[in-house]
Amino acid sequence: MRRYLLPAVLLALLIAVWQLAASTGALKDALNLQSFLVPSPLEVAESLWDNRSLLAENAWVTLREMLFGILAAIVVGVGFAVLMHRWRVMRDAAYPLIVASQTIPIVVISPILVTWFGYGITPKVVIIALVCFFPLTINALDGLRAVEPEAVKMMRSLDASRWQLFRRVEAPTALPHVFTGAKIAVVIAPIGAVFAEWAGSSAGLGHLIQSDTANFEVARQFASVAVLSAIALALMGLTVLAERRVVGWR
């Protein structure tokens, strides 16, 4: 209970301080802003309820983009990690390029991909997959390289094939690392989704936040951020449950 109670108490304390600062006007005075630009948590909660249909509709669009993007990153990232583990030449050639690719800001790539693929779901999925690709690939590769040399020697002494070695030793060893990468991916996927929708979209929470910024709908902006956070936390919880099911032996 301590693991859940302490964060809940801290969050409640922060919300209470925010509510007090906003309701007394101390926050707007400190920031030198109009009161409607610094909504209180109660106003954000009211916006969540009043705009529940709009938020749910846009949240579904963003969630679908995130799920497809994460799935694509898992398939491509893990597959690429297996290829790099299998062939040393590919690892030596591709690994530095994968690391260097993370120096390119996704906010720069997003408009280019929208120009190439249009305003549909495709560029959003590609952008989210690019954001999630690195942690999944690196963690999967580290997991494959973490196999005990004694286990490999034993399998070879039993005349195991390359596929048997992968299925019985390498894959089980790499699975916990893959789930570690997946947990990182589901947390950062909303960032990629928002950038993708900012680059060009007609729906989604990122699009709604962008529209509310232009219209000074600050309370609904906070509500959209809360929904995005809830989606990420839900995906994180599902990933943890899947990890316990799949690698419960860990």
TORPALUM-682933 format. One record per residue: x, y, z of N, C-alpha, C, O, CB in turn; residue in one letter. Coordinates in steps of 0.02 Angstrom, whole numbers, plus 50000, padded with zeros to 5 digits. Glycine has a CB too. Example, Ala and Ser with C-alpha at 12.3 -4.5 7.8 and 13.67 -1.06 7.14 Angstrom:
<atoms>
506604971650390506154977550390506604983550390507124983450423505654977650452A;506424988850354506844994750357506455000250394506705005750402507044997050286S;
</atoms>
This chain:
<atoms>
500414994050000500005000050000500435006350000500235011549974499545000050060M;501025005750030501465011650035501655014249966501715020349956502105009950074R;501735009749918501935011749850501405015949817501565020249776502085005649808R;500775014849834500225018549803499995024349846499765029449820499655013849789Y;500045023549912499775028549958500195034949957499925040449954499745025850029L;500855034149959501285040049961501225044449899501155050549905502005037949971L;501255041549837501145045849778500465049049777500395054849756501235041749715P;499945045449801499275048349802499235054249850498915059249835498755042949822A;499555053549908499555059049957499925065049929499705070749936499875056750023V;500505063849897500885069349868500495072749813500495078949809501555066849842L;500165068849770499765071749716499195075949744499055081449720499495066249670L;498855073349796498305077049827498555083549858498215088649855497965072749880A;499145083349887499435089449917499595094649863499455100549873500075087749956L;499875092449807500035097049753499405100149723499385106149708500435093449698L;498885096049715498255098649689497945103649737497675108749716497765092849676I;497985102149803497705106749853498075113449852497755118749857497755103549923A;498735113349845499125119449841498945123349778498865129449779499875118049842V;498875119749723498675122949659497985126049666497885131749643498675117749602W;497515122549696496835125149705496835131449748496495136249733496385119749736Q;497215131249801497245136949846497555143049811497315148649818497645135249909L;498105141849774498445147349740498015150249685498025156249674499105144949712A;497625146049650497205148449595496585151949622496395157249596497005142749549A;496265149149673495645152049698495745158649735495305162849735495295147149744S;496325159449766496455165749802496735171149756496775176949776496955164449858T;496915169349695497195174249648497945174949654498245178949618496875180849658G;498255171249699498975171749708499355169449646499875172149629499205167749769A;499085164349612499435161749554499415166549496499925167649462499125155149533L;498835169649483498795174349428499205180649442499485183649396498075176249414K;499235182649506499635188449524500385186949515500765191249492499495190649596D;500575180849534501285179049528501495178649455502065180449438501415172349562A;501045176249411501195175649340501005181849300501165182349241500845169649311L;500665186449333500435192649301499995191149240500115193649185501045196949280N;499485186949252499035184849199498315185949219498155187149278499155177449180L;497865185449170497155185749185496945179149218497255173949208496745187049120Q;496415179449257496205173649297496005167749253496105162049272495635175549343S;495705169049193495485163549151496075159649120495985154249092495035166149096F;496675162549124497265159149098497595154549149498045150749132497765164349074L;497365154949212497655150649265497075147049300496915148849357498075154849316V;496775142149269496195138749299496405134649359496975132449365495855134249247P;495925133649404496035129449463495895122149445495585120849394495595131749522S;496105117549488495935110449475495185109149470494975104849431496225106149530P;494785112849509494055111949504493805114049435493355110849407493705116049559L;494075119449408493875121649342494085116649288493725115549240494165128649326E;494675113649298494905108449251494445102449255494265099549204495625106449267V;494245100549317493785094849325493115096349293492815091949261493695093249399A;492875102449300492245104349267492305104049191491845101849157492045111449288E;492875106149165492985105749093493015098449070492765096849016493635109349074S;493315094149111493335086949094492625084249087492485080449041493715083049148L;492185086149133491505083549132491095086749076490745083349039491165084749199W;491145093249070490745096749019490935094848948490515094748904490815104349028D;491575093248937491825091648870491985084148864492405082248823492445095748854N;491655080048903491825072948906491745069548837492145065248818491405069448958R;491225071448801491115068348735491655070348686491915066248649490415070148708S;491815076748686492335079348640493005076248657493385074248613492365086948644L;493165075948722493805073048743493845065648727494355063148705493915074248818L;493295062048738493295054948724493385053548649493745049048630492635051748749A;493055057548608493105056648536493825057748512494085053848472492635061448500E;494135063048536494825064448516495325059748550495835058148520495005071648533N;495165057448610495605052748644495635046148606496165042948603495375051648716A;495075043948578495065037748540495505038248479495855033548461494345035948520W;495505044048446495925045048387496665044448407497055041048374495785051948354V;496855047848461497545047748484497745040848508498305038548495497655052848539T;497295037448545497455030748570497565025948513498025021848516496885028248615L;497155026348461497245021848403497925023048369498265018248351496675022848352R;498105029348362498765030948333499325028048376499805025248350498845038548325E;499265028848442499785026448487499845018848485500395016248484499635028648558M;499285015348484499305007948483499635005348419500055000948422498595005148490L;499445008148363499745006048300500495007848298500905003848275499385009248240F;500665013748323501365015848324501795011548369502345009548350501415023048345G;501545009948429501915005748476501994998648447502534995748452501565005448544I;501464996048418501494989348389502004989148332502394984348328500814987148363L;502004994248290502494994448235503204994848262503654991648236502355000448189A;503304998848315503974999548345504204992948375504794991148371503975004948399A;503744989148407503924982748436504144977848382504664974548388503334979848476I;503744977348329503894972548275504554974348241504994970048233503334972348223V;504634980648221505234982748185505844982948232506384980648214505134989648153V;505744985648292506304986348338506584979648361507194978648359506104990248398G;506144975148383506384968548405506674964648346507184961248354505804964648438V;506344965048288506614961648230507304964148211507744960248194506134962448172G;507384970648214508034973548197508564971548248509134970348231507994981148192F;508364971248312508824969048365509064961948354509644960348364508504969748434A;508604957548333508784950648319509274950348261509764946548263508164946448303V;509164954148209509624954248152510314956748172510814953948151509344958548095L;510334962048212510984964548235511334959648280511944959248280510894971248271M;510954956048320511264950948363511524945048323512034942048339510754948448415H;511154943548269511344937648230511954939048186512384934648178510764935448186R;511994945048158512544946648113512934952548140512684958148146512274948248041W;513554951248158513984956248188514104962148141514154967848164514654953048208R;514164960748076514284966148027513714971148028513824977148025514384963147957V;513094968548031512514973048033512514977248097512354983148095511864969048027M;512694974148153512704977848216513224983448213513094989048234512844973148275R;513814981848189514344986848185514154992648138514344998348150514994983648161D;513794991048085513604996148036513005000248059512995006348050513464993047969A;512504996948089511875000248103511845003548172511505008548180511304995348097A;512185000748221512125003248290512305010648296511915014448326512554999248337Y;512865012948268513015020148273512495024548239512355030048262513685021548243P;512205022048184511695025948149511055026348190510715031548189511555022948080L;510885020948225510285021048267510375026148324509905029848339510145014148296I;510955026248354511095031148407511085038148379510805042648410511775029648441V;511395039148321511415045848291510725048248271510605054348271511875045848231A;510275043648255509605045748234509225049148291508765053048279509205039748210S;509425047748353509075050848410509275058048421508975061548462509205046848472Q;509775060448385509975067448390509535072048346509575078148352510705068348371T;509115068948303508685072848259508015074048295507675069248311508565069248190I;507835080248309507205081548345506605079148305506545080448245507135089048360P;506155075648339505555073048305505115078648281504735077748233505165068448352I;505155084448313504745090148292504955092648224504555095948189504785095848343V;505575091248204505815093148137505585088148084505425089948028506575093748136V;505565081748104505385076448056504635076348043504415074747988505605069648082I;504235078148093503515077548088503215081048027502835077947990503195080148150S;503375087448015503075090747957503285087547890502895087447843503275098047956P;503895084847888504125081647826503705075347812503495074147755504875079847831I;503595071347864503205065247856502485066747838502175063047799503235061047919L;502205072047867501525074047849501495076147776501005074647741501285079847894V;502015079647752502035081547682502075075547636501765075347583502635086147669T;502455070447657502525064447617501905060147616501675057847564503105060447641W;501615058947675501085053947683500395056947691499905053247695501235049547742F;500335063547694499675066547700499465067447773499865066647819499165062447663G;498825069047782498565070647848498175064847880497825065847929498115076647843Y;498235058947853497905053147881498275050347941498685053747972497815047847829G;498135043947956498425040848015499145038548002499525037648050498005034948037I;499325037547939499985034747923500575038747952500995035747985500065034147849T;500615045447940501195049047968501205049048044501745049148074501185056147943P;500615048848077500595048648150500895042148175501285042048223499875049448175K;500695036548143500965030048163501715029748153502075027148195500625024448123V;501955032448097502675032448082503055036548134503575034448158502805035148012V;502785042348151503125046648200503145043448269503665043548302502775053448204I;502595040548291502575037148356503045031148356503395029948405501865034948374I;503055027448301503515021748295504245024048299504655020648330503385017948230A;504405029648267505085032248271505275034148342505845033048363505165038248224L;504815037048378504945039048448505065032848491505505032948535504365043248476V;504675027648480504715021648522505235016648498505415012048535504035018248523C;505485017448438505945012548408506585011748448506815006148460506105014548337F;506885017348469507555017048500507555013048565507945008348571507805024048514F;507125014648615507155010748677506995003448668507284999148702506675013648728P;506555001848622506384994848610506974991048578507144985548599505774994248565L;507284994048529507834990748494508434989848540508724984348543508044994848432T;508624995048575509214994648618509114989748675509554985848691509385001648646I;508524989848707508394985248761508364978048737508614973548770507754987048797N;508054976948679508024970148652508724967648635508874961848648507584969948589A;509144971848606509824969848590510224968348652510594963348655510174975248549L;510154972448704510504971148767510274964648797510674960948826510394976948816D;509624963148792509374956848818509654950848782509824945848813508624956748815G;509694951348716509974945748677510714944648692510964939048689509884947048603L;511054950048708511774949548723511904947648796512484946448815512124956148708R;511374947248836511454945648907511414938148922511414936148980510934949248948A;511384934148869511344926948878511984924348911512544926348894511234923348810V;511904919748959512474916848992512874912448943512584908148911512254912649053E;513524913548938513934909448892513894901948908513924897848863514664911648894P;513814900148973513764893148991513144889948962513144884048943513774892449068E;512584893948960511974891248931512054889848857511794884948831511384896048943A;512404894348822512524893348751512964887148739512824883248694512864899648720V;513474886348780513914880548773513524874048785513634869048751514504880948822K;513074874148835512684868148850512234866348791512194860548772512274869148913M;511894871448762511454870148706511844867448646511614863048610511074876448687M;512434870148635512834867848579513094860748591513144856748545513424872548567R;513244859148654513464852348669512904847348658513034841448647513724851948741S;512274849648663511704845348650511504845448576510974842848558511114847448693L;511924848448535511814848748462511174852548444510814850648399511784841648433D;511054858048481510464862148467510564866248404511124868548391510304866748528A;510034867148367510074871348307510074878748327509964880448385509494869748259S;510194882948277510194890248290509504892448313509454896748358510404894148228R;508974889748284508294891548303508134889248374507814892848413507794888648254W;508354883148392508244880548459508614884648512508354885948566508464873248464Q;509214886848495509584891148541509224897748552509184900248608510294892348514L;508954900548498508594906848504507954905948544507804910048588508434909748435F;507574900648529506914899748560506964897848634506554900048675506524894348524R;507464893848652507504891248720507954895248766507884894748827507734884248718R;508414899148739508894902648782508874910248769508764914148816509604899948770V;508984912248707509064919448693508404923248702508394928448734509324920448623E;507854920748674507214924248679506974924848751506774930348770506694920548637A;506984919548792506774920348862507214925248900506964928848943506784913748897P;507864925348885508304930148919508154937248899508194941848940509034928448904T;507974938248835507854945048810507164947748828507074953848828507934945048735A;506684943448844505994945748856505944951148910505604956148899505574939848874L;506254950248969506204955549019506474962248994506194967549010506574953649081P;507004962048954507274968248926506794971348875506734977448871507954966948894H;506464967048836505984969548788505404973048824505174978348801505714963848744V;505174970248879504644973448917504874979948949504484984648955504384968648970F;505504980248968505774986648993505734991948939505534997648951506494985749017T;505934990148878505884994848823505164996648807505025002348789506214992048761G;504714991748813504004993048800503714997948851503305002248833503604986548800A;503924997348914503675001948965503905009048952503545013848964503894999649034K;504525009648928504765016348910504375018948850504195024848847505525016248894I;504245014548802503905016548740503195019048753502995024148725503875010748692A;502815015648796502115017748807502085024348844501585027948840501735012348846V;502615025948881502615032348918502785038248872502505043648879503115032048975V;503235037048824503435042548780503015042748716503075047548677504165041848762I;502605037748704502185037748644501715043748640501625046448585501775031448641A;501415046148696500995052148691501375058248665501075062548632500705053748758P;502025058748681502415064348656502445064148579502335069248546503135064248685I;502585058348552502595057648479501915058948448501865061948395502835050848460G;501385056648482500715057648456500535065048453500235067348404500205053948498A;500705068748505500555075948506500945079648453500655083748417500715078948576V;501585078148446501985081448394501715079748324501695084048280502725079248399F;501505073548315501235071448250500595075148234500495077348177501105063848249A;500165075948284499535079448272499635086948265499255090348230499045077948328E;500135089648298500285096748289500535098148218500415103448190500805098948340W;500885093248189501155094248122500605094548069500685097848018501635088748104A;500045091148082499495091348035498975086048051499105080148042499745090447965G;498395088248074497855083548090497195087348095497185093448099498005079748155S;496655083548094495995086448102495645083848163495075085748177495565085148040S;495965079348201495675076448261496235073748305496815073148284495175070748244A;496065072248368496555069848415496675074848471496515080748464497215068348380G;496945072348527497055076748584497575082148569497515087748593497265072748644L;498085080448529498585085448510498275090948469498425096848478499155082148471G;497835089048422497475094048382497025098348426496975104348416497055090548327H;496695095148475496245098948520496645103848563496435109448574495855094048565L;497225101648587497655106148627497875112048585497885117748608498265102448655I;498065110748523498285116148478497725121048465497835127148465498535113248412Q;497125118548454496545122848443496375126848506496215132848501495935118648422S;496405123748564496245127248626496775132548643496615137548675496195122248684D;497395131448622497915136448633497745142848595497825148348621498605133848611T;497505142148534497325148048494496715151548522496645157648514497195145948422A;496275147748556495645150648581495675152148656495165153948686495065146048566N;496265151348687496355152648758495885148448802495655150748854496245160048773F;495755142248780495365137548821495845133648865495975127748855494935132748775E;496115137148916496655134148956496405128348998496755123349005496965139549001V;495805128949026495545123549067495475117149027495635111749051494865125549097A;495235117648965495165111648924495845109048901495915103048889494725113248863R;496335113448895497015111148881497255106548937497525101148924497495117148872Q;497165108848999497365104749056496965098149056497245092949073497255108449122F;496335098549038495925092449036496195087548984496215081548996495195094249021A;496395090148926496685085748874497335082648897497475076748884496805089848809S;497745086548932498375083848959498225078449010498575073349012498795089448991V;497715079449052497535074349101497315067849067497495062449090496975076949147A;496935068449013496725062548977497325058948945497365052848946496205064448923V;497775062848916498385059848887498785056048940499025050548927498825065348856L;498855059148998499215055849053498865049549075499185044449089499285060649111S;498195049749078497815043849098497905038149047497965032349066497075045449105A;497925039848983498035034848931498715031548940498775025448937497975037948861I;499235035648950499905032948958499955028549020500265023249017500415038648963A;499645030649075499655026649136499285020049127499505014849152499355030549195L;498725020249091498355014049078498755009249036498765003249049497685015749044A;499085011748984499505007548942500095004748982500304999048972499755011348881L;500365008849026500915006549069500675000949114501024995849121501195012449112M;500085001749144499814996449187499694989949149499854984649174499174998749219G;499424990449088499314984549048499974981149029500014974949027498914986348984L;500484985149015501134982248998501434978649058501734973249050501614987748975T;501364981549117501624978249178501254971649190501564966649208501544982849239V;500584971649181500204965449189500424960149139500494954349155499454966849182L;500524962349076500754957649025501444954849043501574948949032500774960948956A;501874959049069502544956749089502494951449143502854946449142502964962649114E;502044952549192501974947649246501704941049220501874935649245501514950349300R;501274941349169501004935249140501514931549098501564925449103500404936949099R;501874935249058502324932049009502974929849041503214924349028502464936848952V;503264934149083503914932549115503824932149191504224934849229504444937849097V;503294928749212503184927949284503744924149319503854924949379502534924449296G;504104919949280504664916149309505234920749331505674918549369504934911149258W;505224927149308505774931649325505764932949400506184936649426505724938249285R;
</atoms>
